Amino acid sequence: MGADRSGPGYCQLSRFLITAHAALVVPAVPTFSVDSGFWYSIPHHLRGDVGVGVRVRVPLGGRKVRGFVIDLGEREGNLKEVLGVSGEVPVFGPALLKSLRWAAQHYVAPLSVVLEKAAPPTLPKARTGTPLTRRVIEAPAGHPLAAFARTLAARERHPAVSYCVHWNDSSWMDVVAPVLNSNQSIMVVSATVRESNRIAESMQRRFPESVVLVPDGNDSKVTRAWEAATRPGTILVGTPRVAAWPMNELGLAIVIEEGRRAMKDRQTPTIHVRDLLRTRSRIEGFGLLFVGPTPSVETKAAGAETIQPERPWGLVETVDRRDDPPGSGFLSDRAVAALKNTAGAGNRAFVFTHVRAEDASARCVSCRSLRRCTRCGSQIGQRPSCLRCGLEAPKCANCGGVQFESMGSIPRRIVAELEKRVGSGLVGLVDVERPITVGTERDLAAVEGIQLAVAVDVDSLLYGSNYRASEEAIRVLARLVGCVDRGKGFRTLLQTSDPDSPLIVALRRGEPTPYLESVLAERARDGFPPATEMLAIEVKGAAPESVSADIAASAPGMVMGPVASGDGLRWLLQGDLGLVKTELRRVVQRLRDSGAAVRVDADPIDL
């Protein structure tokens, strides 16, 4: 094993203690125990090839492993040698290394695991060829982002900007021209391959010489895209995996709908694209642009400048379902009539439903009021108690009734109902060509060219048991209303039992910012992120009492739980967790060394 940073040294060229050219290497082993790295001497024939960010082969504990060089220096002592270099180019530089170190600390992950995020799947080669040449494209002078782009083109710093438009509004693409004209690179991150492909197609029409699309699947092609992205003047378009990639002369990073769940890794380390790029922007000095109909409250809290067109989306109307008779179905008569008229006029409609049927809202059969918890206000559905606060709720809080009907839905059941009420052959799921299609949030990326949208049950989103329910509701519904074409008679219908809620008012007015500011104030009042830090730890295969004691010792007074989570247990930590995360690294490593499965979720979306 290599020598510790402070240990004595020995150069193999001599039997005496002398100073050697050395590299500090973090072995590519998924454990916290190698985070500090080990010093290895650099043989004379490799000195021109070893630098910060280079992958090397080194001896470690009797075997040969790959590792990442994180520092260079002169060291004395009995150092083992670097055995070789893997790949022709570094996978990160000093500035990106700082951001990756932050991510390892923030997400309680081994440094080697995070460093791997910057590397391509296969060994990269040095790019050759002449610099990119392109025609100069002038940006629209009157565009709301024009001043932002000019500042970045001059290589000056500018605060992050949240531009509130639907993701497929491509007007922002023209505004990046000044950045590209200054021979700086641009990174564009979207949630899915489908969206990345559409963005790349649009950008290639504007900048045909510059766009690099990260393909799906094939490792060698992904590595070729990684190599191409290191050339200045490139527009890199990809999914969240590219957020940690190095780019030379990176001038602007653009994140499409940063509040999407897909922007956060589900597996450890649970890195969020927004937060990683925000850290990179601060350290590396490039601009940061968030594009989407609504910003997240985290982006608002971080002080991003919000730029919003006068009317970000079209007409929104509400359908009050409080007076509908019991058993009236998923869709009101008004919504069904609108769908019939749309299909009859040769236009297209989309019916949106919340994906998780088990989270469906319910209403009292007697008084038609939504079944909600009397303590915290979240919807209860058909459950015997509230998921958020645990309060038992056997009766309606409004009238004392004990019978409730579900208002939630799933796509196939809605298709079956609409076929009866609208007519066969007119309705299908998104992947079937029909005038009326039905789907969930994951289908919205494929929805375009529609003249009517119907949200079946807004309340199941708004009054969910998660503390982020209200923010997610406006994010998802803003995506939906943004899918509808602008034109006379084109609109979105929101079915709800609470038509006067602030959410509905914000959607009707096309003013999401005041609503999100109220959500941010509510979070601060209740002690939820981003006003405070949270971290969840899920453990399988360890004694609960021992785990609880170790976690409590690392974060005194900050621990809640455990509660059952699948076939394991889950603890929640809340408070100022900066120093706590350092202590947790030792706890997590001990658990994993004992054979337990541990998942650490920093900034959890679901509690």
TILUMDREN-390440 format. One record per residue (C-alpha): z, y, x. Coordinates in Angstrom, 3 decimals, decimal comma. Example, Ala and Ser with C-alpha at 12.3 -4.5 7.8 and 13.67 -1.06 7.14 Angstrom:
<nodes>
7,800:-4,500:12,300 $
7,140:-1,060:13,670 $
</nodes>
This chain:
<nodes>
0,000:0,000:0,000 $
-0,699:3,531:1,223 $
2,097:5,609:2,593 $
4,117:7,957:0,445 $
3,314:11,688:0,753 $
6,315:12,378:2,960 $
6,343:9,146:4,982 $
5,611:8,822:8,716 $
2,005:8,148:9,690 $
-0,081:6,087:12,077 $
-3,780:6,486:12,882 $
-5,611:3,215:13,499 $
-7,493:4,819:16,370 $
-4,301:4,890:18,430 $
-1,094:3,002:18,856 $
0,772:6,293:19,032 $
1,839:8,557:16,171 $
-0,839:11,210:15,836 $
-2,238:13,435:13,112 $
-4,985:11,873:11,002 $
-7,459:13,234:8,479 $
-6,114:11,849:5,222 $
-6,793:11,691:1,488 $
-4,208:11,573:-1,285 $
-5,474:8,920:-3,688 $
-4,366:8,017:-7,204 $
-5,293:4,338:-7,643 $
-7,161:3,552:-10,868 $
-4,255:1,508:-12,197 $
-2,872:2,316:-15,686 $
0,739:2,915:-14,683 $
2,929:5,961:-14,164 $
4,177:4,513:-10,863 $
1,043:5,633:-8,986 $
0,867:9,153:-10,459 $
1,997:10,815:-7,230 $
-0,720:9,044:-5,282 $
-0,673:7,572:-1,760 $
-1,997:8,954:1,508 $
-4,776:7,052:3,261 $
-6,453:7,931:6,525 $
-10,166:8,764:6,370 $
-12,279:6,878:8,909 $
-14,521:9,055:11,037 $
-17,727:7,784:9,410 $
-16,475:8,740:5,892 $
-15,115:12,213:6,606 $
-18,211:13,958:5,303 $
-18,155:11,941:2,063 $
-14,502:12,127:0,974 $
-13,384:15,136:-1,032 $
-11,348:16,036:-4,099 $
-12,696:14,170:-7,137 $
-14,472:11,458:-5,154 $
-13,878:7,851:-6,172 $
-12,907:5,657:-3,232 $
-11,916:2,076:-2,552 $
-8,469:1,575:-1,055 $
-6,024:-1,267:-0,338 $
-3,065:-1,455:-2,715 $
-0,416:-4,174:-2,687 $
-2,626:-6,809:-1,119 $
-5,724:-6,078:-3,187 $
-8,585:-3,607:-3,158 $
-8,825:-1,074:-5,975 $
-10,742:2,058:-6,830 $
-8,956:5,362:-6,876 $
-9,437:9,113:-7,178 $
-8,968:11,590:-4,342 $
-6,737:14,436:-5,544 $
-5,994:16,165:-2,218 $
-6,938:16,270:1,452 $
-4,746:17,016:4,432 $
-3,529:16,118:7,877 $
-0,872:13,409:7,932 $
1,075:11,513:10,555 $
2,114:7,974:10,016 $
1,146:4,383:9,550 $
-1,599:5,034:7,036 $
-3,971:2,435:5,710 $
-7,608:3,426:5,704 $
-9,956:4,387:2,891 $
-12,298:1,402:2,697 $
-15,310:3,093:1,170 $
-16,705:5,635:-1,261 $
-17,881:4,765:-4,788 $
-20,617:6,969:-6,175 $
-22,467:9,821:-4,535 $
-20,763:12,801:-6,220 $
-17,213:13,852:-7,186 $
-16,204:13,291:-10,802 $
-13,986:16,392:-10,910 $
-13,189:19,466:-8,858 $
-9,877:21,229:-8,165 $
-9,990:23,346:-11,355 $
-10,755:20,414:-13,660 $
-8,056:18,402:-11,880 $
-5,490:20,987:-12,971 $
-6,539:20,548:-16,611 $
-6,418:16,762:-16,333 $
-2,939:16,941:-14,820 $
-1,887:19,060:-17,807 $
-3,313:16,464:-20,187 $
-1,481:13,616:-18,443 $
1,808:15,479:-18,783 $
1,260:16,746:-22,330 $
0,118:13,411:-23,752 $
2,573:11,302:-21,692 $
-0,206:9,286:-20,080 $
-0,698:7,890:-16,565 $
-2,703:10,344:-14,481 $
-5,225:7,678:-13,505 $
-6,060:7,015:-17,159 $
-6,749:10,700:-17,768 $
-8,792:11,071:-14,578 $
-11,039:8,272:-15,831 $
-11,966:10,529:-18,778 $
-13,899:12,790:-16,409 $
-15,891:9,919:-14,907 $
-19,100:8,323:-16,223 $
-19,090:4,620:-17,150 $
-21,100:3,615:-14,046 $
-21,281:5,077:-10,535 $
-23,099:8,428:-10,537 $
-25,810:9,495:-8,129 $
-26,468:12,959:-6,768 $
-28,988:14,950:-8,769 $
-32,136:15,982:-6,956 $
-35,014:18,267:-7,847 $
-35,692:21,946:-8,330 $
-33,408:24,202:-10,370 $
-34,102:24,437:-14,079 $
-36,610:27,064:-15,140 $
-36,819:28,385:-18,666 $
-38,223:31,176:-20,720 $
-35,790:33,984:-21,433 $
-34,782:34,102:-25,100 $
-33,277:37,248:-26,496 $
-30,317:36,887:-28,833 $
-30,323:38,729:-32,193 $
-28,738:42,101:-31,462 $
-26,967:42,366:-34,805 $
-25,427:38,908:-34,873 $
-21,601:38,819:-35,201 $
-21,400:36,820:-31,954 $
-23,734:39,045:-29,916 $
-20,939:40,955:-28,129 $
-19,136:37,690:-27,361 $
-22,288:36,236:-25,793 $
-22,994:39,362:-23,731 $
-19,482:39,282:-22,293 $
-19,855:35,652:-21,230 $
-23,334:36,288:-19,802 $
-21,747:38,931:-17,562 $
-19,266:36,225:-16,442 $
-16,337:38,143:-17,883 $
-13,451:36,596:-19,776 $
-13,269:36,778:-23,568 $
-10,629:35,367:-25,963 $
-11,576:32,238:-27,868 $
-13,568:32,896:-31,036 $
-13,539:30,988:-34,317 $
-16,843:31,523:-36,131 $
-16,406:30,542:-39,797 $
-19,707:29,042:-40,955 $
-20,790:25,569:-42,005 $
-21,497:23,335:-39,022 $
-25,229:23,005:-39,799 $
-25,681:26,782:-39,919 $
-27,721:26,980:-36,729 $
-27,686:30,775:-36,312 $
-25,012:30,485:-33,608 $
-27,480:28,583:-31,428 $
-29,625:31,687:-30,821 $
-26,578:33,624:-29,667 $
-25,935:31,289:-26,723 $
-29,215:32,435:-25,133 $
-27,612:35,181:-22,963 $
-25,226:32,621:-21,448 $
-28,093:30,292:-20,673 $
-30,237:33,130:-19,315 $
-27,491:33,851:-16,759 $
-27,953:30,268:-15,453 $
-24,611:29,120:-16,797 $
-24,138:25,795:-18,581 $
-22,995:25,171:-22,131 $
-21,049:22,252:-23,615 $
-21,312:21,419:-27,337 $
-18,854:18,890:-28,794 $
-19,207:17,464:-32,308 $
-17,295:14,718:-34,092 $
-20,004:12,086:-34,588 $
-23,206:10,792:-33,002 $
-25,153:11,732:-36,141 $
-24,066:15,360:-35,878 $
-24,678:15,480:-32,125 $
-28,219:14,212:-32,654 $
-28,958:16,878:-35,259 $
-27,500:19,652:-33,107 $
-29,472:18,475:-30,067 $
-32,704:18,411:-32,084 $
-32,161:21,985:-33,243 $
-31,257:23,209:-29,769 $
-34,215:21,436:-28,154 $
-36,562:23,445:-30,353 $
-34,976:26,617:-28,967 $
-34,305:25,536:-25,370 $
-36,561:22,532:-24,681 $
-35,946:22,509:-20,905 $
-32,163:22,605:-21,047 $
-30,704:20,165:-23,592 $
-29,004:16,938:-22,484 $
-27,935:14,660:-25,340 $
-25,326:12,012:-24,557 $
-26,671:8,767:-26,070 $
-24,584:6,251:-27,944 $
-23,622:2,987:-26,273 $
-25,787:2,328:-23,213 $
-23,598:2,894:-20,130 $
-26,413:3,597:-17,707 $
-27,954:6,185:-20,028 $
-24,563:7,832:-20,534 $
-24,169:8,056:-16,753 $
-27,640:9,617:-16,442 $
-26,559:12,239:-19,007 $
-23,362:12,837:-17,007 $
-25,446:13,383:-13,872 $
-27,819:15,767:-15,652 $
-24,872:17,781:-16,986 $
-23,811:18,712:-13,447 $
-26,924:20,869:-12,990 $
-26,373:24,590:-13,792 $
-28,187:25,904:-16,843 $
-27,718:22,723:-18,883 $
-26,766:22,434:-22,546 $
-24,716:19,241:-22,885 $
-24,395:17,915:-26,449 $
-22,087:15,000:-27,204 $
-19,071:13,572:-28,988 $
-15,414:14,123:-27,917 $
-15,817:11,941:-24,819 $
-17,637:14,797:-23,021 $
-14,735:17,277:-23,324 $
-13,341:16,104:-19,976 $
-16,686:15,983:-18,167 $
-17,348:18,297:-15,196 $
-20,170:20,846:-15,494 $
-21,291:23,201:-12,774 $
-21,265:26,864:-13,765 $
-19,829:26,070:-17,201 $
-19,937:29,363:-19,094 $
-19,280:28,336:-22,701 $
-17,817:25,370:-24,584 $
-18,553:25,084:-28,310 $
-16,536:22,808:-30,584 $
-17,962:22,002:-34,005 $
-15,227:21,733:-36,670 $
-12,312:21,417:-34,281 $
-9,904:20,495:-37,104 $
-11,579:17,157:-37,810 $
-9,444:14,062:-37,253 $
-12,221:12,596:-35,117 $
-11,559:15,343:-32,544 $
-8,338:13,568:-31,541 $
-8,181:10,168:-29,847 $
-6,268:7,600:-31,864 $
-5,320:5,510:-28,834 $
-3,094:6,647:-25,984 $
-3,693:9,160:-24,534 $
-4,165:10,925:-27,868 $
-6,119:13,837:-26,386 $
-7,352:16,536:-28,770 $
-10,668:18,168:-27,855 $
-9,446:21,582:-28,988 $
-6,367:21,594:-26,784 $
-8,025:20,106:-23,716 $
-10,867:22,627:-23,815 $
-8,462:25,457:-24,506 $
-6,600:24,499:-21,321 $
-9,836:24,103:-19,370 $
-11,048:27,495:-20,609 $
-7,859:29,162:-19,383 $
-8,002:27,494:-15,959 $
-11,757:27,427:-15,328 $
-12,542:30,763:-16,985 $
-15,339:29,774:-19,378 $
-15,713:30,988:-22,967 $
-14,626:28,957:-25,974 $
-16,268:29,060:-29,400 $
-15,099:27,121:-32,459 $
-17,731:26,732:-35,193 $
-16,832:25,510:-38,667 $
-16,041:26,745:-42,167 $
-12,325:27,028:-41,421 $
-10,260:27,191:-38,208 $
-7,203:25,006:-37,755 $
-3,776:26,617:-37,945 $
-3,339:25,699:-34,262 $
-6,348:27,838:-33,418 $
-4,989:30,681:-35,541 $
-1,587:30,392:-33,882 $
-3,174:30,449:-30,407 $
-4,641:33,884:-31,157 $
-8,332:33,030:-31,420 $
-10,440:35,852:-32,809 $
-11,784:34,956:-36,261 $
-15,316:36,074:-37,155 $
-16,446:35,337:-40,691 $
-19,607:36,318:-42,570 $
-19,059:38,280:-45,760 $
-19,547:35,156:-47,898 $
-19,286:31,895:-45,902 $
-20,323:29,664:-48,830 $
-21,837:29,750:-52,302 $
-20,457:29,699:-55,852 $
-17,293:27,670:-56,492 $
-16,036:26,904:-60,011 $
-13,011:24,962:-61,244 $
-12,729:22,317:-63,926 $
-9,241:22,273:-65,459 $
-8,327:18,692:-66,302 $
-4,901:19,381:-67,754 $
-6,178:19,167:-71,332 $
-8,351:16,077:-70,868 $
-7,234:13,144:-73,037 $
-5,722:10,058:-71,379 $
-8,284:7,577:-70,118 $
-11,056:10,189:-69,977 $
-12,360:8,815:-66,688 $
-12,820:10,163:-63,202 $
-15,209:12,897:-64,274 $
-14,783:15,480:-67,017 $
-17,410:16,020:-69,701 $
-18,303:19,339:-68,062 $
-18,896:17,711:-64,692 $
-20,995:14,941:-66,238 $
-23,101:17,501:-68,118 $
-23,682:19,442:-64,900 $
-24,749:16,288:-63,084 $
-27,176:15,375:-65,887 $
-28,724:18,850:-65,863 $
-29,071:18,821:-62,070 $
-30,808:15,443:-62,021 $
-32,958:16,393:-65,011 $
-34,207:19,500:-63,201 $
-35,328:17,395:-60,243 $
-32,460:18,572:-58,037 $
-29,841:16,617:-56,110 $
-26,051:16,365:-56,491 $
-23,195:14,910:-54,475 $
-19,918:13,634:-55,942 $
-17,040:13,738:-53,474 $
-13,938:11,580:-53,679 $
-10,882:11,265:-51,508 $
-11,285:8,145:-49,365 $
-7,803:6,657:-49,614 $
-7,447:5,273:-53,128 $
-3,864:4,217:-52,447 $
-3,019:7,907:-51,992 $
-4,490:8,846:-55,360 $
-2,688:11,400:-57,467 $
-1,474:10,608:-60,971 $
-0,650:12,620:-64,061 $
1,789:12,114:-66,894 $
0,202:10,565:-69,989 $
2,490:12,624:-72,259 $
2,258:16,175:-70,856 $
-0,784:15,828:-68,509 $
1,077:17,450:-65,624 $
0,499:16,227:-62,091 $
3,155:13,827:-60,857 $
4,829:15,600:-57,946 $
8,097:15,333:-56,085 $
10,737:17,713:-57,401 $
12,202:18,162:-53,901 $
9,224:18,769:-51,577 $
6,284:19,180:-53,978 $
4,026:16,455:-52,554 $
2,097:14,207:-54,913 $
3,637:10,795:-55,608 $
0,837:8,932:-57,374 $
1,948:5,602:-58,808 $
4,647:5,050:-56,174 $
8,344:4,718:-57,100 $
9,388:7,325:-54,506 $
8,046:10,208:-52,426 $
6,454:9,224:-49,103 $
7,364:12,528:-47,480 $
11,056:12,900:-48,314 $
11,974:9,531:-49,878 $
13,249:10,912:-53,214 $
13,047:8,365:-56,021 $
10,995:9,669:-58,918 $
10,807:7,209:-61,807 $
10,143:9,903:-64,441 $
7,900:12,919:-64,910 $
9,669:16,015:-63,586 $
8,194:18,108:-66,392 $
8,823:16,112:-69,574 $
10,658:12,945:-68,538 $
7,737:10,678:-69,367 $
7,496:7,311:-67,651 $
3,796:6,497:-68,065 $
1,241:7,815:-65,595 $
-2,522:7,453:-65,185 $
-4,298:7,489:-61,857 $
-6,555:10,409:-61,052 $
-7,734:9,070:-57,730 $
-10,899:7,130:-57,172 $
-13,144:5,184:-54,887 $
-16,911:5,615:-54,615 $
-18,080:2,374:-56,218 $
-15,899:2,877:-59,275 $
-17,314:6,369:-59,697 $
-20,859:5,053:-59,375 $
-20,126:2,490:-62,104 $
-18,713:5,168:-64,424 $
-21,595:7,575:-63,848 $
-24,208:4,899:-64,476 $
-22,710:4,478:-67,936 $
-22,441:8,197:-68,670 $
-25,516:9,608:-66,907 $
-27,959:6,724:-66,862 $
-28,884:3,823:-64,613 $
-31,124:4,475:-61,665 $
-29,816:8,022:-61,145 $
-26,619:7,289:-59,207 $
-25,857:5,556:-55,918 $
-23,873:5,713:-52,704 $
-25,024:8,064:-49,944 $
-27,109:5,416:-48,203 $
-29,212:4,923:-51,374 $
-31,893:7,444:-52,352 $
-30,770:8,734:-55,764 $
-30,623:12,168:-57,432 $
-26,829:11,790:-57,627 $
-24,949:10,290:-54,692 $
-21,254:9,502:-54,274 $
-19,272:9,478:-51,053 $
-16,251:10,503:-49,002 $
-15,626:12,874:-46,083 $
-17,310:10,589:-43,569 $
-20,525:10,913:-45,614 $
-20,626:14,709:-45,550 $
-22,534:14,795:-42,255 $
-25,481:13,151:-44,056 $
-25,350:15,426:-47,108 $
-27,925:18,218:-47,167 $
-30,375:19,747:-49,593 $
-28,071:19,452:-52,620 $
-27,741:21,920:-55,458 $
-24,499:20,681:-56,999 $
-21,301:19,245:-55,522 $
-18,431:17,848:-57,561 $
-14,973:17,184:-56,091 $
-13,460:14,501:-58,306 $
-9,773:15,058:-57,549 $
-8,770:18,095:-55,513 $
-5,087:17,448:-56,165 $
-5,026:14,170:-54,239 $
-5,937:16,189:-51,157 $
-3,811:19,253:-51,785 $
-0,560:17,469:-52,610 $
-0,726:14,624:-50,114 $
2,465:13,371:-48,495 $
1,447:14,598:-45,023 $
2,687:17,984:-43,859 $
-0,928:18,894:-42,985 $
-2,194:18,138:-46,496 $
-2,860:21,734:-47,527 $
-4,717:22,536:-44,289 $
-6,792:19,372:-44,486 $
-7,590:20,086:-48,141 $
-9,207:23,453:-47,439 $
-10,960:22,086:-44,355 $
-12,512:19,150:-46,222 $
-13,383:21,123:-49,345 $
-14,887:23,956:-47,285 $
-17,120:21,339:-45,637 $
-18,117:20,147:-49,096 $
-18,970:23,561:-50,563 $
-20,891:24,408:-47,393 $
-23,254:21,490:-48,076 $
-24,603:23,157:-51,225 $
-27,785:25,199:-50,907 $
-27,651:28,881:-51,773 $
-29,555:29,763:-54,950 $
-29,281:30,680:-58,588 $
-27,244:28,104:-60,472 $
-26,300:26,132:-57,360 $
-22,546:25,570:-57,213 $
-19,526:23,383:-56,467 $
-17,203:22,106:-59,198 $
-13,590:21,400:-58,234 $
-11,724:19,178:-60,691 $
-8,007:19,964:-60,650 $
-4,835:20,057:-62,701 $
-3,691:23,178:-60,832 $
-6,551:25,705:-61,068 $
-4,377:28,667:-60,063 $
-3,170:27,182:-56,771 $
-3,701:29,378:-53,668 $
-6,116:26,771:-52,312 $
-8,406:26,964:-55,326 $
-8,264:30,757:-55,299 $
-9,210:30,844:-51,610 $
-12,185:28,532:-52,178 $
-13,427:30,533:-55,173 $
-13,208:33,783:-53,228 $
-14,639:32,370:-50,008 $
-11,636:33,665:-48,064 $
-9,981:30,824:-46,113 $
-8,231:32,996:-43,503 $
-5,421:34,462:-45,702 $
-4,717:30,989:-47,050 $
-4,456:29,493:-43,556 $
-2,185:32,329:-42,470 $
0,148:31,460:-45,350 $
0,059:27,795:-44,295 $
0,941:28,837:-40,743 $
3,897:30,886:-42,007 $
5,054:27,939:-44,129 $
4,872:25,612:-41,126 $
6,943:28,025:-39,050 $
9,536:28,280:-41,830 $
9,818:24,485:-42,141 $
9,798:23,825:-38,385 $
6,475:21,987:-38,218 $
3,735:22,311:-35,571 $
2,401:24,543:-34,177 $
5,741:26,376:-34,500 $
7,397:23,441:-32,751 $
6,331:20,414:-30,736 $
6,233:16,901:-32,140 $
5,643:13,540:-30,547 $
5,607:10,058:-32,072 $
6,402:6,843:-30,215 $
5,366:3,493:-31,695 $
6,748:0,322:-30,130 $
6,049:-3,347:-30,768 $
7,836:-6,228:-29,075 $
11,081:-4,596:-27,948 $
14,673:-4,554:-29,225 $
15,039:-1,521:-31,550 $
18,585:-0,732:-30,431 $
17,605:-0,591:-26,763 $
14,537:1,552:-27,451 $
16,518:3,951:-29,637 $
19,138:4,354:-26,929 $
16,539:5,048:-24,220 $
14,634:7,566:-26,342 $
17,802:9,303:-27,494 $
18,956:9,633:-23,886 $
15,621:11,231:-22,948 $
15,587:13,649:-25,900 $
19,156:14,276:-27,078 $
19,295:15,760:-30,557 $
15,521:15,656:-31,033 $
14,944:12,096:-32,280 $
14,293:10,918:-35,841 $
13,908:7,284:-36,778 $
13,071:4,589:-36,297 $
10,971:3,720:-39,350 $
8,701:0,748:-39,892 $
5,119:1,240:-38,699 $
2,891:-1,773:-39,232 $
4,554:-4,650:-37,377 $
6,460:-2,271:-35,096 $
8,755:0,750:-35,241 $
8,086:4,465:-34,947 $
10,291:7,269:-33,600 $
9,543:10,982:-34,061 $
10,642:13,640:-31,565 $
10,737:17,321:-32,471 $
11,642:20,420:-30,451 $
10,918:21,839:-27,005 $
9,509:18,694:-25,408 $
8,319:19,976:-22,019 $
11,056:18,341:-19,914 $
11,465:15,501:-22,405 $
7,923:14,289:-21,741 $
8,751:13,883:-18,058 $
11,755:11,704:-18,913 $
9,739:9,699:-21,439 $
7,287:8,609:-18,776 $
9,981:6,436:-17,215 $
11,048:5,059:-20,607 $
7,490:4,204:-21,615 $
6,802:2,500:-18,286 $
9,928:0,366:-18,526 $
8,945:-0,745:-22,025 $
5,410:-1,624:-20,977 $
6,639:-3,471:-17,897 $
8,853:-5,565:-20,200 $
5,813:-6,613:-22,229 $
6,181:-4,203:-25,164 $
3,189:-2,410:-26,669 $
3,782:1,356:-26,689 $
1,670:4,064:-28,294 $
2,574:7,695:-27,598 $
1,066:10,218:-30,006 $
1,522:13,811:-28,870 $
0,866:16,371:-31,615 $
0,595:13,660:-34,313 $
-1,633:14,382:-37,299 $
0,287:11,963:-39,505 $
4,072:11,747:-39,439 $
</nodes>
